[in-house]
């Protein structure tokens, strides 16, 4: 990896997006101490004040089929989860969040550039709430940090190194040896059989999760037995 640190950026994902894509920069990692416009999934903002959280993006140029793009999501989710679970009782939440004691402590935003059904470029953005002591009111119920949970300050550089080493190992398993982490990821999510509500755009859909397909979509069985495939949204268990 080629890691570059910045004290302030609008968004580490956006920074990579704006780079000249003709350059071969696979493995570039952009880290910001603070983001002015950190971005989350579903058009949300990502709270990114200075000196507290870990905010970074990795650039990949995998040349894989668009059908395999979801594998990158599974790999980065597992990398984060594997590192954090060594120290904290974390849980994965579909599609790519990490929770600790019912509070969200990490999220992933993946953006990609696809040409002729092939994935040319993937920007893997990770936000991890390491050392936040307070959150704004609107986030207070939902968000937590490693520090708030354990009382111990986290060294962001060390945890970043651990995450990158684990990611590199899983990513090489996938790219070089063709190892598929779908089964492990699906198992760790532990969502099958649960009755859930999914908020996606402004729709709310309710049903039982009967399966997860290879693309990582939820298969929901609604009242009456109709099935629906859910590819994004915010899940709450009923
Ligand atoms: C989510 O909504 O759960 C995803 C949050 C992803 C936030 C990270 S912080 C580093 C990278 N740059 C961004 O602008 N967003 C991602």
Boltz pocket constraint, residues with backbone or C-beta under 6 A from the ligand:
constraints:
  - pocket:
      binder: B
      contacts: [[A, 10], [A, 11], [A, 12], [A, 13], [A, 14], [A, 35], [A, 37], [A, 38], [A, 39], [A, 40], [A, 41], [A, 42], [A, 44], [A, 45], [A, 46], [A, 54], [A, 55], [A, 56], [A, 57], [A, 96], [A, 97], [A, 106], [A, 107], [A, 108], [A, 109], [A, 125], [A, 126], [A, 127], [A, 128]]
      max_distance: 6.0
